[in-house]
């Protein structure tokens, strides 16, 4: 978004009206991840790597005897 558009948005009396008339559907965007999303992804990644490590070590152990 151009700086002029942002400045006009900040100065607008009715920000919702300005947003709907001048910003919504006028610019491309993407949703940025939140801090919580990053933490969840990191925990899931760590869990999957631990599961992979466990399966690799369990595959090469001899069977237990009674």
C-alpha positions as CSV (number, residue, x, y, z in Angstrom):
1,X,0.0,0.0,0.0
2,X,1.4,3.4,-0.8
3,X,2.3,5.6,2.1
4,X,-0.1,8.3,1.0
5,X,-3.0,5.8,1.2
6,X,-2.0,4.8,4.7
7,X,-1.7,8.4,5.8
8,X,-5.1,9.2,4.4
9,X,-6.5,6.1,6.2
10,X,-5.0,7.3,9.5
11,X,-6.4,10.8,9.0
12,X,-9.9,9.6,8.0
13,X,-12.7,10.4,10.4
14,X,-14.6,7.1,9.4
15,X,-11.8,4.6,9.1
16,X,-14.1,1.7,8.3
17,X,-15.7,3.7,5.5
18,X,-12.3,4.7,4.1
19,X,-11.0,1.2,4.3
20,X,-14.1,-0.2,2.5
21,X,-14.0,2.5,-0.2
22,X,-10.2,2.8,-0.8
23,X,-8.4,-0.3,0.5
24,X,-10.5,-3.4,0.6
25,X,-10.1,-5.3,-2.7
26,X,-7.6,-2.8,-4.1
27,X,-4.4,-4.4,-2.9
28,X,-3.0,-7.9,-2.8
29,X,-2.3,-9.3,0.6
30,X,-1.3,-12.5,2.4
31,X,-2.0,-13.5,6.0
32,X,1.1,-13.3,8.1
33,X,1.7,-16.0,10.8
34,X,1.2,-15.0,14.4
35,X,3.7,-15.7,17.1
36,X,1.4,-18.5,18.3
37,X,1.4,-20.1,14.9
38,X,5.2,-20.1,14.8
39,X,5.3,-21.7,18.3
40,X,2.9,-24.4,17.3
41,X,4.8,-25.2,14.1
42,X,8.0,-25.4,16.0
43,X,6.6,-27.8,18.6
44,X,5.0,-30.0,15.9
45,X,8.3,-30.1,14.0
46,X,10.2,-31.1,17.2
47,X,7.6,-33.8,17.9
48,X,7.8,-35.3,14.4
49,X,11.6,-35.3,14.5
50,X,11.5,-37.1,17.9
51,X,9.0,-39.6,16.6
52,X,11.3,-40.3,13.6
53,X,14.3,-40.7,15.9
54,X,12.4,-43.1,18.1
55,X,11.2,-45.2,15.2
56,X,14.8,-45.4,13.8
57,X,16.2,-46.6,17.1
58,X,13.4,-49.0,17.7
59,X,13.8,-50.6,14.3
60,X,17.3,-51.8,15.0
61,X,16.9,-53.3,18.5
62,X,16.8,-57.0,19.0
63,X,13.5,-58.5,20.1
64,X,13.0,-58.8,23.9
65,X,13.2,-62.2,25.4
66,X,10.8,-63.4,28.1
